[in-house]
Amino acid sequence: MSTRVRWLVVVLVLVVAGGIALWPRDEERAAVPVPSPRADQDVVAMRARAALPPCPPGTPGAGPEVLRGLRATCLGDGGPVDPAALLAEGPVLVNFWASWCQPCAKELRVLDSYANLPGSRPVLLVQVQSEEGAGLELLSSLGVRMPSLFDREDVVRKALGSPEALPVSYLLAADGTLSQVSDPVLFSTVDQVRGVVEG
């Protein structure tokens, strides 16, 4: 083998080795997510279609102690929200749901019907275990327009020690106690909602 051929082989090996060393690994790509402007634009468009009301301002520093310091996103405008501050004064019904959960979709309609009654008590929806855009699409398709939070990390539900099963609801009573609604487990009528929230 001539000297020239040997040098060509050495150069080729170095080029291949350099390419392998610089080639991005799957772990590296997963560790550094690249934001997609298109995805952000899609969520903005979905938010406009859903036409959700803004989240109420709440009372900073108030609400259930177990929720203080946690953060969620207002589905109505995309801004940060203090969930505890929204639960400063009861009664308030808090409903956890996900976009993939079929019973959740049925219950969301019932909760929306109750919320539209004159004199109804506040109902706060909290989307968990699903993507923000999917939740906005579901609410838009159902015609549900209620104050809603998006809890990407599911920290609010977990802070309450809630089971994994969805949907699940909690009632913040007038005396400030927060308890899981177990009767019924799933709201199927407006009267059931009224019985829990106003009973």
N, C-alpha and C positions, 0 to 999 in steps of 0.2 A: 504494500500500500504506500502510495507516494505521500510526501509531506503535505502537499496541498490537500489531498483527500482527507488526511488525518485532521487537518485544521478545520475543514468543512464539517466533519463529523463532530468535533469539539464545539464549534459554533452552534450547530444544530441542536446538540444536547443542551447547551446553555440557554438557548431560546426557548426550548420546550420546558425546561425546568423553571425558567422565569415566568412563563405563562401559567404554569401550574401554581406557582407560589402566589401570583397576583390574582388568580381566578377567585371570585367571591364564593365563599362557602354558604350553604343553606342557613347555618346557624347565624352567620354574620348578617345575612339579609333579613332574617327574622328578628334579630336584635335591633336593627336600625330601620324601623318602618319609614317608608317614603310617603309623605302625604300626597293624596291625589286631589288636585284642584277640581277635577271633574266630580269626584265623590262629594266634595264640599258643596259644589254648585247644586248637585242633585238633592242634597239634604235641605238646602235653602228653598229650592223649588217645592219639595214635598211639604216643608213647613208652611209655605204660602198656601198650598192647596188644602192642607188640613185646617187652616184658619182657627187654630186653638186660641183660647183667651190667654193673656199673660198670667203668669203665676202671681198670686197675691204677695204683697211685700212681707207679711208676717211681722213678728215681734222679735228683733234680734236679742239673743241671750236668754230667750224664753223657750218653752216647749219641753218635751220629755228629755230628761238628762241623758238617757241612753243614746239619743240621736244628736246631741250637741257636738259640734265640731265636724260633722259629716257634711259632704257636699254632693249635690246632684245637679242635673241640668234641666232647665225649664224647657219642655218640648215646644211651648208656644213661641219663645223668642231665642232659644239657644243659650241664654245667660245662666250663670251659676246661681244655685239656690241653696239655702240653708233649710233642710227638711224640718229640723226641730222648730225653727221660727214660724213655720207654717202651721204648726200644731200647738200654738200657744194657748188656744182657747177652744174647748170642745162644746158640744159634740162635733166631731169630724170623723167621717168614715174614710179609711185609707185602704185602697185596693191595689194589690200587686198583681201584675199580669205580664204576659209575654206575647209577642206577635204570632208565634207558632202554636199557641194554646187555643184549641177550638172552644172549650168551655169558657175561656176568658172572653172570647169575642161575643158569645151570647150574653154573658154577664155584663159586659161593657154597655150593651144596648139597654139593659134593664137599669143600670146605674145612671145612664144618661137620661132616661125617661124620668127617673126619680128626681134628678138634679134640676130638671126643667119645670118641676111642679112649684107653684107659688108657696113660699114659706119653707122650702126644703132646706135641710141642713147641708153644710159643705161636704163635698166628696172630693178626695184627692186621689188621682190615679198615679201609680208609680210603675213604669215599664222596667222590667228586669230581663236578664237572660236572653236578650235578643238585640238586634241592631237598631239604632235610632231611626234610620230611614224606613225599616220594615214596620216599626211601630207607628210612624207618621202615616204610612200608606194604609195601614189597617184602620186607624182612627178616621182617616179621610173617607175610606170606602164605607165605613159603618155610619158616617155622619155624626160621630161622637165628638162633641166640642166642649170639653171640660178641662179645668186646670190639671195639667199632667207633668210629671217629672220623668226624666230618663236617668236611671241609675246604672250606668255602664258596669260598675264593679259589683253591683248587687249588695252594697254595704248597708243600706238602710234596712232591708229585709233581714239580712244576717244579724244585724245589731239587735233586732227584736227576737232572735232565736227562732225564727219562723221555719217551718218545715219546707222541704224542697218542692213539694207539690204546689201547683198553681191551678187556678187563682187562689189567693188567700187574702182575707180582709181583716183589718184591725179597727176597733172603735176607740177613739180618744173621747172619754166621757167628760161631762161638764166638770167633774171634780179633778180632772187631770190624769186619771188612770187610763192606761192603754192596755187593751186586752184583745186577744184573737177572737174573731167571730166564728163560732162552731155550730150555731143553729140559726140559719142554715149554713152549711159549708159553701154552697153555691147559690147565689141569689138568682131566682128565676122569675120573681114578680116584684113589682114596685111596692106592694104591700109588705113583702118580706123586708125590703130595705127600710121602709118607714117604721116597721115594728122594731128593728134593731137600733136605728139611729134616733128615733123619736120616742121609743118605748121606754 
